[in-house]
Amino acid sequence: MKRLETLSIRESVFLRVRELILNQTLNPGQRLTEAELAENLGVSRTPVREALHKLELEGLVKIYPRRYCEVIGITKDCIHEINLIRSKLEPIVARDAVKYLSDEQLKKMEEKIEATEQYYQIMDVEKIMEANDEFHSIIIQASKYTRIVNLLNNLHDYIVAFRQSYMSRKNLVERTIHEHRAIYEAFVSRDEEKVEALTIKHLAGILEYEDVVHLQPD
């Protein structure tokens, strides 16, 4: 593991271990110890202990006192709950964003759709996901719901593994491009009701495909 630079040691340790779990560098079932993590990250055991307790509250690990910590990782139930939250909140955020999106932001949305189409031709999954994320981010950041925006940004970190499998399927990428284009056109028309309805449909589609994608890489 890469050693940590001094920032806020407690927060840095928490974010680093969280990242390693979410990107599956640390796999479900893997056993961790405070001493091992502290040595690998170049810190004392105190911030590691605090980080593990915060991660347990998030449901990412289970601590067995005075023994070890087991990685739980991201479960299908976890993904379902996150997608359910997104399906309820993002349509509201998108509707609110209609009033605030600038012409420049609309142009960037169209550019992200075009980028997705280009990356689809060569099935560059990483780039497809990046363009997809940026499309949604433009909408979310344009809304005035600061707390909801922060919540959605936090949940985003959890769905990396799910999206990797989702976006590896050509038919699902095609569907995403088509739905993003429709959402974009509704924004151009400044049609709040249509934006909300199309966003609901788009996120419902993600919920539909939970059972056919895998959390682990193929």
C-alpha positions, 0 to 999 in steps of 0.5 A: 500500500502507498504510505500516507502523506500528512493531511489530516491523518485520521481522515486520510486513513479513513478515506484510504482504507474506505477507498481500498475496500470500495475498489476491491483492493481489499476483498470481502472476507479478508482479515485486517489487523490494526498493526498491519494497516498501521505499518502499511500506511505509515501511521500509528494504530490510533487513527487506524482504530478510529477509521475501522470503527467509522467503516463498521458504522458504514457496514463495510467491515466487521470488527472482532475486538482484540482479534481482527477486522473482517472486510464486508465490502459492498453487498447486493443489498447495499447496491439495491439500497443505494440505487433506491435512494438515487431513484428517489432523490435524483429526479427531484434534484434534476427537476430543480436543476432545470431552473439553474443550468446555464447554456455552458453547462448544457453544452457540456452535457451534450459533450459528455453524451458525444464522448460516451458514444465515441467510447462506446465504439471501442468499448472503453468502459473506464472512459464510458463510466467517466463520461457518464459520471460527469453527465450526472454530476453537471445536473446534480451540481446545478441544483440548490439542494446542498445536503442532497448533493453531498449525500449523492456524492458520498453514495457514488463511491459505493457503486464503482464495482456495480457500474463496471459490470453494468457498463461492460454490457453493450445493450446497457450502454446503448440504453444509457446513451439514448436515455441521457440524450432524451434527458438532455433534450428535455433540459434544453426545452426547460421542461421540468416535468419531462426532466423529472419523468425521464430521470425516474425512468432512467434510474428505474432501468438501473434498478431493473438490471441489478440481478444481471450484473456482478459486484466482482469483475467478470 
